[in-house]
Amino acid sequence: MREFTVPPLATAPRVGGLADAVFEHARTAPDRVALARKDDAGNWRDVTSGQFRDEVLALAKGLIAQGVRFGDRVGIMSRTRYEWTLFDFALWSIGVQSVPLYPTSSAEQVFWMLHDSGVSACLVEHEDHAMTVGSVIDRLPQLRKLWQLDADPVAELTSAGAHIDDQVVHRHRMAVTPDAIATIIYTSGTTGRPKGCVITHANFMAEADNVVMRYETVFTSKPGDEAATLLFLPLAHVFGRMVQVAAVRGRVKLGHQPALTAQALLPDLQSFRPTFILAVPYIFEKVFAASRRKAEAEGRAGPFDKAVEVAVRYAEAQENRAFGTGAGPGAALRMQHQVFDKMVYSKVRTALGGRVRYAMSGGSAMERRLGLFFAGAGVRIFEGYGLTESTAAATANPPEQTRFGTVGTPIPGTTVHIAEDGEVWLYGGQVFEGYHNNAKATDAVLHDGWFATGDLGALDEDGYLTITGRKKEILVTSGGKTVSPVALEERVRAHPLVAQCIVVGNDRPFIAALVTLDPEAVTHWLAMRGKPELPPSDLVHDPDLETEIRRAVVAANTLVSQAESIRTFRILAHQFTEEHGLLTPSLKLKRKAIEAAYSVEVDALYQS
C-alpha cells in the first residue's frame, strides 16, 4: 500500500486560540481539578480549573505590565515543571509566541535560537541558565527582559500587573486566531544547525483534539477514577508540548516531573498515580529491566522469565483475535496468565503507580516483544510516530487493534503516503507552517501541503506504518552495500546490559558497532556472578562481559544478510550523553557527533 487516510474526528475551531480552553473550563467547571503541583514538602497539591485560570490571568497581566506585547516572542529555558505550563498559557492568552530552549543547550545554541527567533524576553529556570543567556546577551540587542524561575517571577509579575483590568487580557485573547503562530520549536539538530518549526494554534488543536477523541478510552478514566497523567517528557520537545495541550484541552489532571530518569521518575509515579502516561521507550525498558534484576536478585529469575513468555503469548493471542486471525488466549494460557498476574504483572503495574492501564510511546522505536510483554502485564502501550514538523504524532496504534512492532495507522485527519524511494510523506492539519527564516529548507520538505519527513517506511495492507530507517542515516559500505542501522541497533539494545548502540560503516569495508553499558544492569550482573566491581576502563575488557555483548550482536545479525551484519564491535567505558552533545533531548543518537568524538575507536574497529 502506498497511501492511507483516516478522516478527522475533530476540526480546528474557526476562531480563538489555545488559551481559550483554560477560561472555558473555569467558566463551566471551576472546581474540577485541572493540575497538581508539588509543594515545598514534596506533596502533591491540587489546582482547580478556576485557580489555574486566575493564575494565568494574573500572570498575563504582569507580562503586559512589563512590556510584553501581542506578537512578541518569549523564550523558555527550563525543565518540565508547573510554571512552564502556566507561562505557556499566559503567553498564549495575550497573543505571544513561546520559543522553548532545551535546558542543556550550549551558549552558542541558545544564542542561535534566541537570535533567529528574535525573542524580546526570556524565562530561565535557575542561575546556571541565566549565566548561559548572560554570556551571549551582548549579541542579543532585542532581548529586554530576563526572568529566573527560582527567583519567583510569578509573584513579581502578578504584583506588577495587579492594576491592569482583566478585560485588557481578554481583548488580547479574543484577537488570537487559529492560524496565529503559537510557538517556534527548534529541531534537536541531529542533522545540522537547529531549524525553527513554526507551529500554529490550529496545528496544536488539530493534533490534540483528534488524539483525545480517537483515544477517548485512554484519556478518560473509569467512573470515580479521575483521568490523570504525569508529564515528564521535556516541554522543549514537541511530544511533551502536545501532552500538555491535550491534557488541558481534554480535561485530564496534569502533573509535572522534571527528570527523565528512572530513579527520579518512579517514586513520583507512585505518589501521583497517573491513569495513563506518555513516554519514550527508554522508560518502559528501564521499568522492565529493573523488574528483571529484582527478580534475579531474589532468586526468581526463572519464574520471571516464564511470566514474560506467558505475557508475550497472551498478548499475541489477543492481537490475533483483534485482527481475526485467532481465537484469543486459550483456557490453559488464561490460567497461567492469572497466576503470573499476582506474582509478577501486578508488581510491574505498581512500579508505574498502580493505576496505569494505557500508555503512548514515541520518540524512537519500541521492540515488539517489549510492547507485547507490557500488554500481557496489563499496560497497553500504543506506539506512535511523528516529528516536530507534524506537531508530534502523525500515526499511532488504535486501541481496538494494536499491531505491535508498528507505529500504527494515521491519526484522524492525517494521510500517510510512501514515495517511490520509500520516504514517508504526511498531510494533515497538524503539519507545520514551515521553518522560521529558512525558505530554502521549507521548500525542500513542504510540497503543496505534504511534508517529506526524511524517514523511510512501509504501509501494510491495513494501513499500519513501519519505520525502516532515515534517508540521511543509511550507511553505504565501500563495497556499495546499503544498510539501515536502526533495526540492528534496536536489537543489540534489547540486551539488558546494553544502554546504547551505534552502527558505523559508511565508506568502510564492513559494518561495525560501538556499544555502551547500563551501569545498574552491569552492577547487578557483576554481583550475581560474584565478580568485583571494576573501573569502567577495565570492565570493558572483561571476557565474560564481551561474550554477553557478542550474544546481543549475534541476535541482531539474524535480522539481516551477512553483508549487512555487524562484523565487530567495541564496548565503550562511558555512555553517550546529552550533556556532551551526543544525544538529543529525546535521547536520539547524534551520529555525526558520536563518530567525531569516538573517531579513534571507530578507526580501531577497522584495523586488523
C-alpha positions in Angstrom: 0.0 0.0 0.0 1.3 3.4 -1.0 -1.2 5.7 0.8 -3.6 5.6 3.7 -6.0 8.3 5.0 -8.1 8.4 8.2 -10.8 11.1 8.2 -10.8 13.7 11.0 -12.9 13.4 14.2 -12.3 17.0 15.2 -11.5 20.1 13.2 -9.8 23.2 14.5 -12.2 26.0 15.6 -12.6 28.9 13.2 -11.9 31.4 15.9 -9.8 31.6 19.1 -6.6 30.1 20.4 -5.2 27.6 22.8 -5.7 29.7 25.9 -9.5 29.8 25.4 -9.8 26.3 26.9 -8.4 27.5 30.2 -11.1 30.2 30.5 -13.9 28.0 29.2 -13.1 25.2 31.6 -13.0 27.6 34.5 -16.4 29.0 33.5 -18.1 25.6 33.2 -16.4 23.6 35.9 -14.3 25.9 38.2 -13.9 23.3 41.0 -12.7 20.5 38.7 -9.1 19.5 39.5 -7.1 20.5 36.4 -3.5 20.2 37.5 -1.4 19.2 40.5 1.8 20.6 41.7 4.3 19.7 44.4 4.6 21.9 47.5 7.8 22.6 49.3 7.4 19.4 51.4 7.1 17.3 48.2 3.4 16.6 48.5 1.0 16.9 45.5 -1.5 19.8 45.8 -4.5 20.0 43.5 -5.1 23.1 41.3 -8.7 23.6 40.2 -9.7 25.0 36.8 -10.8 28.2 38.5 -7.4 28.5 40.3 -5.4 27.9 37.2 -7.5 30.4 35.2 -6.8 33.0 37.9 -3.1 32.3 37.9 -2.9 32.5 34.1 -4.9 35.8 34.0 -2.8 37.4 36.8 0.5 36.3 35.1 -0.7 37.6 31.7 -1.5 41.0 33.2 2.0 41.0 34.7 3.6 40.2 31.4 1.7 43.1 29.8 2.8 45.4 32.6 6.4 44.6 32.0 6.2 45.4 28.3 5.4 42.1 26.6 3.2 42.8 23.6 0.9 40.9 21.2 3.0 39.1 18.6 6.2 39.2 20.7 8.3 36.0 21.2 9.4 34.9 24.6 12.0 32.2 25.2 11.5 29.5 27.9 14.6 27.6 29.1 13.5 25.2 31.8 13.0 21.6 32.7 9.4 20.3 32.8 7.6 21.9 35.7 4.2 23.5 36.6 5.4 27.1 35.9 6.2 26.2 32.2 2.6 25.3 31.6 1.4 28.4 33.5 3.7 30.7 31.4 2.7 29.0 28.1 -1.0 29.6 28.6 -0.4 33.1 30.0 1.6 34.0 26.9 -0.9 32.4 24.5 -3.7 34.4 26.3 -2.1 37.7 25.2 -1.1 36.5 21.7 2.6 35.9 22.4 4.6 33.1 20.8 6.7 30.9 23.1 10.1 29.7 22.0 11.3 26.7 24.0 15.0 26.1 24.6 16.5 22.8 25.8 17.9 23.2 29.3 21.1 21.5 28.3 21.7 23.8 25.3 25.2 25.4 25.0 25.7 29.1 24.9 26.0 29.1 21.1 22.9 27.1 20.7 21.0 29.4 23.0 22.3 32.4 21.1 21.3 30.9 17.7 17.7 30.1 18.8 17.1 33.5 20.6 18.7 35.4 17.8 17.0 33.5 14.9 13.5 33.8 16.6 14.0 37.4 17.7 12.8 37.0 21.3 12.2 40.1 23.3 12.2 38.3 26.7 13.3 35.0 28.2 12.4 32.9 31.1 15.1 30.6 32.6 14.9 28.1 35.4 18.0 28.8 37.5 21.2 30.8 37.8 23.2 28.5 35.5 20.7 29.1 32.7 20.8 32.8 33.4 24.6 32.8 33.1 24.3 30.9 29.8 22.0 33.6 28.4 24.1 36.3 30.0 27.2 35.1 28.2 25.6 35.9 24.8 23.3 38.8 25.8 25.6 41.4 24.3 24.8 39.9 20.9 21.1 39.9 21.5 20.1 43.6 21.5 16.4 42.8 21.1 16.3 40.8 24.4 14.9 43.3 27.0 13.8 41.1 29.9 15.2 38.0 31.7 13.2 36.2 34.4 14.5 33.4 36.6 12.0 30.8 37.9 14.0 30.1 41.1 13.6 33.8 42.0 9.8 33.5 41.8 9.0 35.8 38.9 5.3 34.6 39.0 4.9 36.6 42.3 6.8 39.6 40.8 4.8 39.6 37.6 1.4 39.1 39.4 2.2 42.1 41.6 3.3 44.2 38.7 0.0 43.5 36.8 -2.4 43.9 39.6 -3.6 47.3 38.4 -4.4 46.2 34.9 -8.0 45.4 34.2 -8.9 41.8 33.3 -10.5 43.0 30.1 -7.1 44.0 28.7 -6.1 40.4 28.7 -9.4 39.3 27.2 -9.1 41.8 24.4 -5.7 40.3 23.5 -7.1 36.8 23.8 -10.0 37.5 21.5 -7.6 38.8 18.9 -5.8 35.4 18.6 -6.9 33.4 15.6 -6.3 29.7 14.9 -3.7 30.4 12.2 -1.7 32.6 14.5 1.7 31.2 15.5 1.7 29.5 18.9 5.3 28.5 19.2 8.6 28.1 17.3 10.2 24.8 18.3 13.7 24.2 17.2 14.7 20.8 16.0 17.2 18.9 18.0 19.9 19.3 15.4 20.7 15.7 14.6 21.5 16.7 11.0 23.0 20.2 11.5 22.0 23.6 12.9 18.6 23.5 14.6 15.7 24.8 12.5 12.8 26.7 14.0 9.5 24.9 13.3 6.6 27.3 13.1 3.6 25.7 14.7 0.2 27.4 14.9 -2.7 27.3 17.4 -4.6 25.3 14.7 -1.8 22.8 14.4 -2.0 22.0 18.1 -5.8 21.9 18.1 -5.9 19.5 15.1 -3.3 17.3 16.8 -4.5 17.3 20.4 -8.3 17.2 19.7 -8.1 14.3 17.2 -5.8 12.3 19.5 -8.1 12.9 22.5 -11.2 11.9 20.6 -9.6 8.9 19.0 -8.1 7.7 22.2 -11.1 8.5 24.4 -10.7 5.2 26.3 -7.2 6.3 27.2 -7.8 9.9 28.0 -11.0 9.2 30.1 -10.9 7.0 33.2 -13.3 4.6 34.7 -16.2 6.1 36.9 -15.0 7.5 40.1 -11.3 7.5 39.0 -10.2 10.8 37.6 -8.1 10.7 34.4 -4.6 11.9 35.3 -1.2 11.9 33.6 2.3 12.8 34.8 4.3 14.7 32.3 8.0 14.0 32.4 8.9 14.5 28.8 10.9 17.7 28.0 8.5 20.5 27.3 11.1 21.9 25.0 10.3 18.9 22.8 7.1 18.8 20.7 5.9 15.5 22.3 5.9 17.0 25.7 4.1 20.1 24.5 1.4 18.0 22.8 0.8 16.2 26.0 0.4 19.5 27.9 -2.0 20.9 25.4 -4.0 17.6 25.1 -4.3 17.3 28.9 -5.6 20.8 29.3 -8.0 20.6 26.3 -9.0 17.1 27.2 -9.7 17.9 30.9 -7.1 15.5 32.2 -5.4 16.2 35.5 -1.8 17.1 34.7 1.3 16.8 36.9 4.9 17.6 36.1 8.2 15.8 36.8 11.4 17.4 35.7 13.8 14.5 35.4 13.7 11.9 32.7 15.5 9.3 34.7 14.1 6.1 36.3 15.5 6.9 39.7 13.7 10.3 39.9 10.6 9.3 38.0 9.5 6.0 39.6 8.8 7.5 43.1 6.7 10.3 41.6 4.7 7.8 39.5 3.8 6.0 42.7 2.9 9.2 44.6 1.0 10.9 41.7 -0.6 7.6 40.5 -1.5 8.6 36.9 -4.1 6.6 34.9 -2.0 6.8 31.7 1.4 8.0 30.7 3.0 9.2 27.5 6.7 8.3 27.3 9.7 7.3 25.2 10.7 3.6 25.0 13.6 4.2 27.4 11.2 4.5 30.4 9.5 1.2 29.6 12.8 -0.5 29.1 14.0 0.7 32.4 10.9 -0.5 34.3 11.2 -3.9 32.7 15.0 -4.2 33.4 14.6 -3.1 37.0 11.8 -5.7 37.5 14.0 -8.4 35.9 17.0 -7.5 38.1 14.9 -7.5 41.2 13.5 -11.0 40.4 17.0 -12.3 39.7 18.4 -10.9 43.0 15.6 -12.7 44.9 16.3 -16.0 43.1 13.2 -15.8 41.0 14.7 -15.2 37.6 13.2 -18.4 36.2 9.6 -17.7 37.2 10.0 -14.1 36.0 11.2 -15.2 32.5 8.4 -17.7 32.4 6.0 -14.9 33.2 7.4 -12.8 30.4 6.9 -15.7 27.9 3.3 -16.1 29.1 2.6 -12.4 28.9 4.0 -12.2 25.3 2.0 -15.3 24.2 -1.2 -13.9 25.9 -0.8 -10.5 24.2 -0.1 -12.2 20.8 -3.2 -14.3 21.2 -5.2 -11.1 21.9 -3.6 -9.4 18.9 -4.5 -12.3 16.6 -8.1 -12.2 17.9 -8.3 -8.4 17.2 -7.3 -9.0 13.6 -9.5 -12.0 13.1 -6.6 -14.5 12.8 -7.1 -16.3 16.0 -9.5 -17.2 18.8 -7.6 -15.4 21.6 -5.9 -16.9 24.7 -6.9 -20.5 25.4 -8.0 -21.8 28.8 -4.6 -23.0 29.8 -2.9 -19.8 28.8 -5.5 -17.7 30.7 -4.9 -19.8 33.8 -1.2 -19.3 33.6 -1.7 -15.6 33.0 -3.9 -15.3 36.1 -1.3 -16.9 38.3 1.5 -14.7 37.0 -0.7 -11.6 37.3 -0.5 -11.9 41.1 3.2 -12.9 41.1 4.7 -10.6 38.5 2.4 -8.4 36.5 0.8 -6.6 39.4 4.2 -5.5 40.6 5.1 -4.1 37.2 1.9 -2.1 37.3 2.7 -1.0 40.8 6.1 0.4 39.6 4.1 2.7 37.3 1.9 3.9 40.1 -0.7 1.1 40.2 -3.4 2.8 38.1 -1.8 2.9 34.7 -3.6 0.7 32.1 -2.6 2.6 29.0 0.4 4.4 27.7 1.6 6.0 24.5 5.2 5.7 23.3 7.0 7.8 20.7 10.4 9.5 20.0 12.0 6.2 18.9 11.1 2.7 18.1 10.0 0.2 20.7 10.9 -3.5 20.3 7.8 -5.6 19.5 8.5 -8.1 22.3 8.6 -5.4 24.9 5.3 -4.0 23.8 3.7 -7.4 23.9 5.1 -8.0 27.5 3.6 -4.8 28.8 0.2 -5.5 27.1 0.2 -9.0 28.6 1.1 -7.5 32.0 -2.0 -5.2 31.8 -0.5 -2.0 30.4 -1.4 -1.5 26.7 1.2 0.7 25.0 0.2 2.5 21.8 3.3 3.1 19.8 3.2 6.1 17.5 5.3 8.2 15.2 5.7 11.8 14.5 8.1 14.7 14.2 8.4 18.3 15.4 7.1 19.3 12.0 3.9 17.3 12.5 3.2 18.7 15.9 4.1 15.3 17.5 2.0 12.2 16.5 1.1 11.6 12.8 0.4 7.9 13.4 -0.4 5.7 16.4 -1.7 2.3 17.1 -5.5 2.2 17.6 -6.8 0.9 20.9 -9.0 -1.8 19.5 -6.4 -3.2 17.0 -2.9 -2.7 18.2 -0.3 -4.2 15.9 2.9 -4.4 18.0 6.1 -3.6 16.2 4.5 -1.0 14.0 3.8 2.7 14.7 0.1 2.3 13.8 -2.2 4.0 11.4 -2.6 7.7 10.7 -4.3 9.6 13.5 -7.7 11.1 12.4 -7.3 13.8 9.8 -4.0 12.6 8.6 -2.8 10.9 5.3 0.4 8.9 5.1 2.0 8.4 1.7 5.0 6.3 0.8 7.0 7.9 -2.0 8.8 6.0 -4.8 12.1 6.0 -2.8 10.3 4.7 0.3 10.2 8.1 2.1 7.3 8.8 4.4 5.2 11.9 3.4 2.5 13.3 5.7 -0.6 15.5 5.1 -2.9 16.9 7.7 -4.0 19.8 9.9 -1.1 19.2 12.3 1.6 19.7 9.6 3.7 22.8 10.4 3.8 26.1 8.5 7.5 25.9 7.7 10.9 26.7 9.1 11.3 30.2 10.5 13.6 32.4 8.4 14.6 29.5 6.2 12.6 29.4 3.0 15.2 27.0 1.3 14.8 24.4 4.0 11.0 24.8 4.0 10.8 24.4 0.2 12.9 21.2 0.5 10.3 19.4 2.7 6.9 21.0 2.1 5.2 20.2 -1.3 1.7 21.6 -1.7 1.0 20.9 2.0 2.7 17.5 2.0 5.6 17.1 4.5 8.5 14.9 3.3 9.8 13.5 6.6 13.2 12.1 5.6 12.2 8.8 7.2 11.8 5.6 5.3 8.8 3.3 5.9 6.3 0.9 4.6 2.5 0.6 4.9 0.9 -2.8 5.2 -2.4 -3.9 3.8 -4.3 -2.5 6.8 -2.6 0.9 6.7 -0.2 0.3 9.6 3.2 2.1 9.2 6.6 0.6 9.9 9.6 2.9 10.0 12.6 1.2 8.5 15.2 3.9 8.7 16.2 7.5 7.9 17.3 8.6 4.4 20.3 10.5 5.8 21.3 7.7 8.1 21.6 5.0 5.5 25.1 3.6 5.5 26.9 2.7 2.3 29.9 0.5 2.7 33.0 0.9 0.4 31.7 -2.2 -1.4 28.4 -0.4 -2.3 26.1 -2.2 0.2 23.4 0.0 1.7 22.5 -0.7 5.3 19.8 0.9 7.5 21.3 0.8 11.0 18.1 1.3 13.1 16.9 -2.4 13.3 20.4 -3.6 14.2 20.9 -1.0 16.9 17.5 -1.7 18.4 18.1 -5.5 18.6 21.5 -5.0 20.2 20.0 -2.5 22.7 17.4 -5.1 23.7 20.1 -6.9 25.7 19.7 -5.9 29.4 23.4 -4.9 29.7 23.4 -2.6 26.7 22.5 1.1 27.2 23.2 2.3 23.6 24.4 1.0 20.3 25.5 2.9 17.2 26.3 1.1 14.0 29.0 2.5 11.8 30.4 1.6 8.4 29.9 4.4 5.9 32.6 4.2 3.2 34.2 1.3 5.3 34.7 -2.3 4.1 32.1 -3.7 6.6 29.6 -2.8 9.3 30.7 -2.5 13.0 29.3 -1.1 16.2 30.1 0.9 19.3 28.2 -0.2 22.4 27.7 1.4 25.8 26.7 -0.3 29.0 23.8 0.3 31.5 25.6 0.9 34.9 22.8 -0.5 37.1 22.5 -3.6 34.9 26.3 -4.2 35.0 26.5 -3.7 38.8 23.7 -6.3 39.1 25.4 -8.6 36.6 28.7 -8.5 38.5 27.1 -9.1 41.9 25.1 -12.1 40.6 28.4 -13.7 39.4 30.5 -12.8 42.4 32.7 -10.5 40.4 34.3 -7.4 41.9 33.3 -4.0 40.7 35.9 -2.6 38.3 36.6 0.8 36.9 34.8 1.2 33.5 38.1 1.3 31.6 38.9 -2.2 33.0 35.4 -3.6 32.9 35.0 -3.2 29.2 37.8 -5.8 28.7 36.1 -8.5 30.9 35.9 -11.6 28.6 32.6 -12.7 30.1 31.1 -9.3 29.6 32.3 -9.3 26.0 30.7 -12.7 25.5 27.4 -11.3 26.7 27.5 -8.4 24.3 28.6 -10.7 21.5 25.3 -12.6 22.1 23.4 -9.4 21.5 25.3 -8.7 18.3 24.7 -12.3 17.0 20.9 -11.9 17.8 20.9 -8.6 15.8 22.7 -10.2 12.9 19.9 -12.7 12.4 17.8 -9.8 11.1 20.0 -9.1 8.1 22.1 -10.7 5.4 25.8 -11.5 6.0 26.9 -8.4 4.0 24.7 -6.2 6.3 25.8 -7.8 9.6 27.9 -6.4 12.4 31.4 -7.9 12.0 33.0 -6.5 15.0 32.2 -4.2 17.9 33.8 -2.1 20.7 32.5 -1.7 24.3 32.9 1.9 25.5 33.6 2.8 29.1 31.0 5.6 29.2 27.6 6.3 27.8 26.7 8.9 25.2 25.0 11.8 27.0 23.1 14.9 26.1 25.4 17.0 28.2 28.3 16.1 25.9 26.3 16.8 22.8 26.0 13.2 21.8 22.2 12.8 22.3 19.2 14.9 21.5 16.9 15.9 24.4 14.6 13.0 23.3 17.6 10.6 23.7 18.2 10.1 19.9 21.8 9.5 18.8 23.7 12.4 17.2 25.5 10.2 14.8 28.0 12.7 13.3 28.9 14.0 16.8 29.4 10.5 18.2 31.6 9.4 15.3 33.7 12.5 15.6 34.1 12.1 19.4 35.0 8.5 19.0 36.9 8.6 15.8 39.9 6.8 17.3 37.7 3.9 18.5 35.9 3.7 15.1 39.2 3.6 13.2 40.4 0.9 15.6 37.4 -1.3 14.5 38.9 -1.5 11.0 42.5 -2.1 11.9 43.3 -5.8 11.8 
